[in-house]
Amino acid sequence: MKRNILYKFFCFAVLLSVFSCTKEDKYETSVVRDYNLFLNGKSFKVNPGITTRPFFIYKRPSGEYFGNYMSHYRFSLPNGEYWFVATPAPAQLIPDSTGATNLNDLVIKQFTRADQQVEISAVAQYNSPFAETLNLNMLSRTGTLRLKATDTQADNSYTSIRAVVTVQRSGYRVADESFIESPLDVVRSKTTDKGGVNYTDDFVLFKTKDEQSGVNVRFELLDKNGLVVRTRTLTESFQIFPDSVNLINFNLNTP
């Protein structure tokens, strides 16, 4: 009899504890229910067939990484203050190797292949519980430099073209939308079987600061043995504008 009473008391205590925790959790966490994503001011929806996780969340004010979430489902956060960042290309811009980096130290470097757009929102402050809709506008931080040779006469002394594009910005700081102002050479080679005729190549680069901080371009023309036959340097510097293409026409085989 005594054991039975003790057992019932124990079960009651366990149930009371469970209900108490459930009630407590209810008030300590809040669900993110409403949010809007935009890309350069236009409404943006993540394809429901893919598992892209556009939301990165950091604790405020420390900037400590908290989590990376999908936009397909509602998610809950412990009540508190947070920084939110969103990007349509999370795996490319903030891969697992840098995902847990403190927001204040998070830098997206200029891609060495210059083949990746950098589109990411400014940091937005939101508090849980959420009294307002989350609105995150992902902005293009890069543009495209399109190099296009206009030669009609081939020069068969070379079989590959090495383009060296010197930029003045080597990285983008996520926390304050600033750039690392340091020069960097972005290099890419393409083979040519037409002596430079119809050569074209696209370089995705961070937007330039101003006319005085444009990008410079030179070409190294190499033979089949990898030896430089000659070089060609474009005398102008060029601006890179976000979410746009700057087409540069030039001759490789004539001055």
C-alpha positions in Angstrom: 0.0 0.0 0.0 2.7 2.4 1.0 4.7 1.6 -2.1 1.7 2.1 -4.3 1.1 5.6 -2.8 4.8 6.5 -3.3 4.7 5.3 -6.9 1.6 7.4 -7.6 3.2 10.4 -6.0 6.3 9.9 -8.1 4.2 9.6 -11.4 2.3 12.8 -10.4 5.6 14.6 -9.8 7.0 13.5 -13.2 3.8 14.6 -15.0 3.8 17.9 -13.2 7.4 18.5 -14.2 6.7 17.7 -17.8 3.7 20.1 -17.9 5.7 22.7 -16.1 8.6 22.5 -18.6 6.1 22.5 -21.6 4.5 25.7 -20.2 7.8 27.3 -19.5 9.1 26.5 -23.0 6.0 28.0 -24.5 6.9 31.3 -23.0 10.6 31.1 -23.6 10.6 30.4 -27.3 8.7 32.1 -30.2 8.0 31.0 -33.7 9.1 32.9 -36.8 5.8 32.9 -38.7 5.9 35.7 -41.2 8.9 36.7 -43.4 9.5 38.2 -46.8 12.6 37.8 -48.9 13.5 40.2 -51.7 16.3 40.1 -54.3 17.3 43.6 -55.3 13.9 44.9 -54.3 11.9 42.2 -56.0 10.0 39.4 -54.2 12.0 36.2 -54.0 10.9 32.7 -53.3 13.2 29.7 -52.7 12.3 26.8 -54.9 10.3 24.4 -52.7 12.0 21.4 -54.3 15.5 22.3 -52.9 16.8 22.5 -49.4 18.4 25.9 -49.5 18.8 27.5 -46.1 18.8 31.2 -46.7 18.6 32.5 -43.1 21.7 32.9 -41.0 21.0 34.0 -37.4 23.5 35.4 -34.9 23.0 36.4 -31.2 22.9 40.1 -30.5 25.0 42.0 -29.5 27.8 39.5 -29.4 27.5 38.3 -33.0 27.9 34.7 -32.0 26.6 32.3 -34.6 23.2 30.7 -33.7 21.9 28.8 -36.7 21.1 28.4 -40.4 17.5 27.9 -41.3 15.3 27.0 -44.3 12.5 29.3 -45.5 10.1 26.5 -46.3 9.1 25.9 -42.7 8.4 27.9 -39.6 11.1 27.8 -36.9 11.3 28.8 -33.3 14.0 30.8 -31.4 14.5 31.3 -27.7 13.3 34.7 -26.8 16.1 37.3 -27.1 17.8 39.6 -29.5 19.2 38.5 -32.9 20.9 39.6 -36.1 19.4 38.1 -39.3 21.2 37.8 -42.7 19.8 36.2 -45.8 21.3 35.0 -49.1 20.0 32.9 -52.0 23.4 31.1 -52.2 24.2 30.1 -48.6 26.3 27.0 -49.5 28.6 29.1 -51.8 28.8 32.4 -49.8 28.8 31.0 -46.2 29.9 27.3 -46.5 30.1 25.0 -43.5 33.8 25.8 -43.1 32.9 29.4 -42.2 29.3 29.0 -41.1 30.0 29.2 -37.4 32.2 32.3 -37.7 31.2 35.2 -35.5 29.3 37.8 -37.5 31.8 40.5 -36.7 34.5 38.4 -38.4 32.5 37.1 -41.3 34.1 38.0 -44.7 33.1 36.8 -48.1 36.3 36.8 -50.2 36.5 37.6 -53.9 36.1 34.3 -55.6 39.3 33.3 -57.3 37.5 32.0 -60.4 35.3 35.1 -60.5 32.3 32.9 -61.3 30.0 33.5 -58.3 27.6 36.3 -57.7 27.5 37.7 -54.2 24.0 38.5 -53.2 23.3 39.0 -49.5 21.2 41.2 -47.3 22.3 43.8 -44.9 22.2 42.7 -41.3 18.8 43.2 -39.7 17.9 43.2 -36.0 14.9 41.3 -34.8 13.7 40.3 -31.4 12.0 37.1 -30.3 9.1 37.0 -29.6 8.5 38.5 -33.1 6.0 41.4 -33.2 6.6 42.2 -36.8 7.2 40.5 -40.2 10.8 39.8 -41.1 11.8 41.7 -44.2 15.2 40.9 -45.7 16.3 42.4 -49.0 19.2 40.5 -50.6 21.3 42.9 -52.6 23.9 42.2 -55.4 27.3 43.1 -54.2 28.9 42.1 -57.5 28.7 42.9 -61.2 30.1 41.3 -64.3 33.0 42.5 -66.4 32.6 41.0 -69.9 35.7 40.9 -72.0 35.2 40.6 -75.7 37.8 40.6 -78.4 36.7 42.2 -81.7 39.5 40.8 -83.9 38.7 39.5 -87.3 42.3 38.5 -88.2 43.6 35.4 -86.3 47.1 35.3 -84.8 48.1 31.6 -84.6 51.3 32.2 -82.7 49.4 31.6 -79.5 47.0 28.9 -78.4 45.7 30.2 -75.0 44.8 33.5 -73.5 45.5 34.3 -69.8 43.5 37.2 -68.5 44.7 38.9 -65.4 42.1 41.2 -63.8 43.4 43.4 -61.0 40.7 44.4 -58.5 41.0 46.8 -55.6 38.5 45.0 -53.4 39.3 41.5 -52.1 36.5 40.9 -49.7 33.1 41.9 -48.3 32.4 42.3 -44.6 28.9 41.0 -43.8 28.4 42.8 -40.5 28.6 46.4 -41.8 28.4 46.0 -45.6 31.9 47.3 -46.1 34.7 46.0 -48.4 38.3 45.1 -47.8 40.2 47.6 -49.9 43.2 45.6 -51.0 44.4 44.8 -54.5 44.1 41.2 -55.8 44.8 39.6 -59.2 42.0 37.4 -60.5 43.4 35.1 -63.2 41.7 32.8 -65.7 43.0 31.1 -68.9 41.1 30.0 -72.0 42.3 28.1 -75.0 41.8 29.4 -78.5 41.9 27.6 -81.8 41.1 30.7 -83.7 44.1 32.9 -82.7 42.0 35.1 -80.4 39.0 35.6 -82.8 35.7 35.3 -80.9 37.4 35.4 -77.5 35.0 36.4 -74.7 35.0 35.8 -70.9 32.9 37.0 -68.0 34.4 38.0 -64.6 32.1 38.4 -61.6 33.7 41.0 -59.3 32.8 43.1 -56.4 31.4 46.5 -57.3 34.0 49.2 -57.6 34.2 52.1 -55.2 34.6 54.9 -57.7 36.3 55.8 -61.0 39.7 56.0 -59.4 39.4 52.5 -58.0 38.4 50.7 -61.2 39.7 47.3 -62.3 42.6 46.8 -64.7 43.1 44.2 -67.3 46.1 42.7 -69.1 46.4 39.6 -71.3 49.3 37.1 -71.6 49.2 35.2 -74.9 50.8 31.8 -74.6 52.0 29.2 -77.1 51.4 25.5 -77.0 54.4 25.1 -74.7 53.0 27.6 -72.2 55.5 30.3 -73.1 54.3 33.9 -73.3 54.4 35.1 -76.9 53.4 38.7 -76.0 51.2 40.7 -73.6 48.4 43.1 -74.1 47.4 45.6 -71.5 44.2 47.7 -71.7 45.0 51.3 -70.9 41.7 52.1 -69.2 40.4 51.0 -65.8 36.8 49.8 -65.6 33.9 50.3 -63.3 31.9 47.3 -61.9 28.3 48.1 -61.1 26.1 45.8 -59.0 23.7 43.4 -60.8 24.9 44.6 -64.3 27.3 43.8 -67.1 30.0 46.1 -68.3 31.0 45.0 -71.8 34.6 45.8 -72.8 35.5 45.5 -76.5 39.1 45.4 -77.5 41.6 44.0 -80.0 44.1 41.4 -79.0 46.0 41.1 -82.3 46.3 44.7 -83.3 47.4 47.8 -81.2 
